[in-house]
Amino acid sequence: MIPMVDLKNQYQMLKTEIDAAVLASLESSQFILGPNVTALEQEAAAYLGAPHAVTCASGTDALHLAILAAGIGPGDEVITSPFTFIATAEAVCYAGATPVFTDIDPKTFNLDPAMIEKAITPRTKAIIPVHLFGQPADMAAFTAICKKHDLLLIEDCAQSFGAEISGRMTGTLGLLGCFSFFPSKNLGCYGDGGMVTCATAELAEQVRVLRNHGSRVRYHHSVIGFNSRLDDIQAAILRVKLKRIDEFNAGRRRVAHLYSSLLADVATVPHEDGTGRHVYHQYTILTDRRDAVMAKLSEQQIASAVYYPIPLHKQDVFAQACAGVHLPVAEDVASRCMSLPVYPEMPDASVRMVAETVKEVLA
């Protein structure tokens, strides 16, 4: 069996250090906003080159808290991608704002800057590009659009920890950056977890207050907040893994580049133009014979998945609001995309086995 990601193998490799970190956290008994949380925030900010980093309970919460901290609310519109996990749009809705979907770039699958300006209205408050599958979005273009129209720029970095473009890490190019530490992510904990990077101390303070019941001082509450705190044990685990994130991402890139060298003649493989560093949270190809390929992989006990089969503007929850919306690139990509196993420890032999199985169907 070749899984999509092998968390058990990675744990065995890190077991001694992770077990020691978890036991030390248990011994300290400082489980909520403990010392590992503070240390992780400092270490992650330093790694990313972010002025401030504030952890929270999940990647979805990171988006929600960032949107609220930015002052986005009822009556506002936020332009974002239709081709991503629903959390991006959910968080906009949580704040009482309205997600507006525009089409994606056919090469990168990220939000297409060329589609943005025609969607801007007097109600538009922000743009949230997603660095999908670990591929950095065109942040220079989005920055220029936001500056021209006086819009806020928030990054969805749930899949892109360690990715960079033009020498800067994702999460440091907008006003706020939103990360997920879901177990399968490039930097993942053993439960849910998230983090917001902030361009200013004021925004960081806002996120800290919102994540902790609207409180700066215990039992004093200045705003309605949330219970969204990363626990100390998860922070301890993430600190161990953070030290190896470049190694992990290099392993993913090794796997991806081998796949591309083997599959470029039979499928559309991920695009890299040399301007950024793709960190391959997923390795996603396009093929007109997706069902046949997935059936063959399953027959050989090789995992595969479709991220994402239904664009957000076609989801039931948004269907009424998006009636008549046609986003041809997102719809086409959703109908033909499929993701192959990719994880840092994946042996070359397994990569070749997956690729050969795919080629049996497509060649």
C-alpha positions in Angstrom: 0.0 0.0 0.0 1.3 3.5 -0.9 -0.6 6.1 1.1 -1.2 9.8 0.2 1.0 10.7 3.3 2.8 8.5 5.7 2.5 10.1 9.2 3.3 6.9 11.0 6.7 6.6 9.3 7.5 10.3 10.0 6.6 9.9 13.7 8.9 6.8 14.0 11.7 8.9 12.6 11.1 11.7 15.1 9.8 9.5 18.0 12.6 10.1 20.5 12.5 13.8 20.2 8.7 14.2 20.0 8.1 11.9 22.9 10.6 13.8 25.0 9.0 17.1 24.0 5.5 15.9 24.8 6.6 14.4 28.2 8.3 17.6 29.1 5.0 19.5 28.4 3.1 17.0 30.5 5.6 17.5 33.3 5.2 21.2 33.2 1.4 21.0 33.3 1.1 24.4 31.5 -1.2 23.2 28.9 -3.0 26.4 27.8 -0.9 29.1 26.3 2.1 27.5 27.9 5.8 28.1 27.2 5.9 26.0 24.0 3.2 28.1 22.5 5.2 31.3 23.0 8.4 29.7 21.8 6.7 28.3 18.7 5.3 31.7 17.8 8.8 33.3 18.1 10.5 30.5 16.2 7.9 30.4 13.4 8.0 34.2 13.0 11.8 34.1 12.8 11.8 31.3 10.2 9.2 33.0 8.0 10.6 36.5 8.4 7.2 37.7 9.8 7.1 40.6 12.3 4.6 38.7 14.5 3.0 35.2 14.7 0.0 34.2 16.8 -1.1 30.6 17.1 -4.7 29.5 17.3 -6.8 26.3 17.3 -7.1 25.6 13.6 -6.4 26.9 10.1 -10.0 27.8 9.8 -9.8 29.8 12.9 -6.7 31.5 11.6 -8.7 32.7 8.7 -11.6 33.8 10.8 -9.6 35.6 13.4 -7.5 37.3 10.7 -10.6 38.5 8.8 -12.1 39.9 12.0 -8.8 41.5 13.1 -8.7 43.3 9.7 -12.0 44.8 10.4 -14.0 42.9 7.7 -17.6 42.4 8.5 -21.3 42.6 7.4 -21.7 44.5 4.1 -18.2 43.8 3.0 -17.2 41.6 0.0 -14.0 39.5 -0.1 -12.7 38.3 -3.4 -11.2 34.8 -3.2 -10.7 31.5 -5.1 -13.4 29.1 -6.0 -10.9 26.3 -6.2 -9.8 25.6 -2.7 -11.1 24.0 0.5 -14.3 25.6 1.7 -12.7 27.0 4.9 -11.4 30.0 3.0 -15.0 31.1 2.1 -16.5 29.8 5.3 -14.3 32.2 7.3 -15.5 35.1 5.3 -19.1 34.1 6.0 -18.4 33.7 9.7 -17.5 37.4 9.8 -20.8 38.3 8.1 -19.1 39.3 4.9 -19.7 37.9 1.4 -17.2 35.8 -0.6 -16.9 36.7 -4.2 -15.4 34.1 -6.4 -13.2 34.8 -9.5 -11.5 32.4 -11.8 -8.1 30.8 -11.5 -4.9 30.6 -13.5 -4.9 27.5 -15.7 -1.2 26.8 -15.0 -0.9 27.4 -11.2 -4.6 26.8 -10.2 -4.2 29.9 -8.0 -6.5 32.9 -8.1 -5.9 34.7 -11.5 -5.0 38.4 -10.9 -6.3 39.2 -14.4 -9.8 38.3 -13.2 -9.9 40.5 -10.1 -10.5 44.1 -11.2 -13.8 43.3 -13.0 -15.2 41.8 -9.7 -14.3 44.9 -7.5 -17.3 46.9 -6.3 -17.7 49.7 -3.7 -18.3 46.9 -1.2 -15.0 45.1 -1.9 -12.9 45.2 1.3 -10.2 42.5 0.7 -8.6 39.9 -1.5 -7.7 36.5 -0.1 -5.5 34.5 -2.5 -4.8 30.9 -1.6 -1.3 29.4 -2.1 -2.9 26.3 -3.4 -1.1 22.9 -3.1 2.0 24.8 -1.9 2.3 26.9 -5.1 2.9 30.6 -4.2 0.3 32.9 -5.7 1.3 36.0 -7.8 1.6 38.3 -4.8 3.2 41.1 -6.7 0.1 41.4 -8.9 -2.3 41.2 -5.9 -0.3 43.7 -4.0 -0.5 46.2 -6.9 -4.3 45.6 -7.2 -4.8 46.2 -3.5 -2.8 49.3 -3.5 -4.6 50.7 -6.6 -8.1 50.0 -5.1 -7.3 50.5 -1.4 -8.0 46.9 -0.5 -6.7 44.6 2.3 -4.6 41.6 1.3 -4.8 38.4 3.4 -3.0 35.3 2.5 -4.4 31.8 2.9 -1.2 29.8 3.6 -2.8 26.6 4.9 -0.9 24.5 2.3 2.2 26.6 1.9 4.4 26.6 5.0 7.9 27.2 3.7 7.0 28.3 0.2 8.5 31.5 -1.1 8.2 33.9 -4.0 10.7 36.6 -4.9 12.8 35.7 -1.9 10.0 36.1 0.7 8.0 33.5 2.5 4.3 33.1 2.0 2.6 34.6 5.0 4.8 37.8 5.0 3.5 39.4 1.7 0.1 40.5 2.9 -1.4 42.2 5.9 -2.1 38.8 7.5 -1.2 35.2 6.7 -3.2 32.2 7.8 -1.6 28.8 8.4 -3.0 25.4 9.2 -1.1 22.7 11.2 -3.6 19.9 10.3 -1.6 16.6 10.6 -1.2 16.1 6.8 0.2 19.6 6.2 3.8 20.2 5.4 4.2 21.4 9.0 1.5 19.4 10.9 0.8 18.6 14.5 -1.2 15.6 15.9 -4.6 17.3 15.9 -5.9 20.7 14.8 -3.8 23.8 15.0 -3.3 27.1 13.2 -1.4 30.4 13.2 -1.8 34.0 11.9 1.2 36.0 10.8 0.7 39.7 11.3 2.3 42.8 9.6 1.9 45.0 12.7 1.9 44.6 16.5 -1.6 46.1 16.6 -3.0 43.3 14.4 -1.1 40.6 16.4 -2.7 42.0 19.6 -6.1 41.9 18.0 -5.7 38.2 17.1 -4.4 37.4 20.6 -7.4 39.0 22.2 -9.9 37.4 19.8 -8.4 33.9 20.3 -8.7 34.1 24.1 -12.4 35.1 24.7 -11.8 38.8 23.9 -9.5 39.1 27.0 -6.3 40.9 27.6 -6.4 40.5 31.4 -8.0 37.5 33.0 -11.8 38.0 33.5 -11.7 41.3 31.7 -13.3 41.1 28.3 -13.1 44.0 25.8 -14.7 42.3 22.8 -16.6 39.2 22.0 -13.9 36.6 21.4 -13.4 32.9 20.9 -11.8 29.9 22.5 -9.1 29.3 19.9 -5.9 28.5 21.6 -3.2 26.1 20.4 -2.4 23.8 23.3 1.1 23.4 24.6 1.5 19.7 23.6 0.7 20.5 20.0 3.1 23.4 20.1 5.9 21.2 21.5 5.4 18.7 18.6 5.4 21.5 16.1 8.7 22.9 17.5 10.4 19.6 16.8 9.0 19.5 13.3 9.7 23.2 12.5 13.5 22.5 12.8 13.1 20.1 9.9 10.7 21.9 7.7 13.3 22.7 5.0 14.3 19.0 4.9 10.6 18.0 4.7 9.9 20.4 1.9 13.0 19.4 0.0 11.8 15.8 0.2 8.4 16.8 -1.2 10.1 18.7 -4.0 12.3 15.6 -4.8 9.2 13.4 -5.1 7.4 16.0 -7.2 10.2 16.6 -9.6 10.7 12.9 -10.2 6.9 12.5 -10.9 7.1 15.4 -13.4 10.0 13.9 -15.2 8.1 10.6 -15.6 4.6 11.9 -16.3 5.1 15.1 -18.4 4.5 13.3 -21.6 1.1 11.8 -20.6 -0.5 14.4 -18.3 -0.5 18.0 -17.4 2.0 18.2 -14.5 2.4 21.0 -11.9 3.8 24.3 -13.2 6.9 26.0 -11.9 8.2 29.1 -13.6 11.2 29.7 -11.4 9.9 32.8 -9.6 9.0 31.0 -6.4 9.5 27.8 -4.4 6.6 25.3 -4.6 6.5 23.1 -1.6 4.0 20.5 -2.9 1.5 20.0 -0.2 -0.2 18.1 -3.0 1.1 16.8 -6.3 -1.7 17.4 -8.7 -2.0 16.5 -12.4 -4.7 17.0 -15.0 -6.0 14.2 -17.1 -9.2 13.5 -19.1 -9.1 9.9 -17.9 -9.1 10.6 -14.1 -11.6 7.8 -13.2 -9.6 5.2 -15.1 -6.3 6.3 -13.6 -7.7 6.3 -10.1 -9.3 2.8 -10.6 -6.0 1.4 -11.7 -4.1 3.0 -8.8 -6.7 1.6 -6.4 -6.3 -1.9 -7.9 -2.5 -1.6 -7.2 -3.2 -0.4 -3.6 -2.0 3.0 -4.4 -3.9 6.0 -2.8 -5.1 9.0 -4.8 -7.5 11.8 -4.2 -9.3 14.7 -5.9 -8.7 18.1 -4.5 -11.2 19.6 -5.3 -14.1 18.0 -7.3 -16.6 20.8 -6.9 -15.6 24.5 -7.1 -17.0 26.6 -4.3 -19.4 28.5 -6.5 -21.0 25.2 -7.4 -21.4 24.0 -3.8 -24.9 23.7 -2.5 -24.3 26.3 0.2 -23.3 29.0 -2.3 -25.4 27.8 -5.3 -28.2 30.4 -4.8 -25.8 33.3 -4.3 -23.7 32.3 -7.3 -26.6 31.4 -9.6 -25.4 32.2 -13.1 -21.7 32.5 -12.2 -19.6 30.6 -14.7 -15.9 30.2 -13.9 -14.6 28.0 -16.8 -11.1 27.4 -15.7 -12.0 26.4 -12.2 -14.8 24.2 -13.5 -12.5 22.5 -16.0 -9.7 21.9 -13.6 -12.1 20.5 -11.0 -13.3 18.0 -13.6 -9.8 16.8 -14.5 -7.5 17.1 -11.5 -6.2 14.4 -9.3 -3.5 14.2 -6.7 -0.9 11.5 -6.2 0.9 10.4 -3.0 3.6 12.9 -1.9 5.4 13.0 1.4 9.0 13.8 2.3 10.0 10.2 3.1 8.5 8.6 0.0 11.2 6.4 -1.7 12.0 7.0 -5.3 11.0 3.4 -6.0 7.5 4.1 -4.8 7.3 7.3 -6.9 8.3 5.3 -10.0 5.7 2.6 -9.2 3.0 5.2 -9.0 4.1 6.9 -12.2 4.3 3.6 -14.1 0.8 2.7 -12.9 -0.5 6.1 -14.2 1.3 5.6 -17.5 -0.2 2.2 -18.0 -3.5 3.9 -18.4 -2.5 7.1 -20.1 0.5 6.1 -22.4 
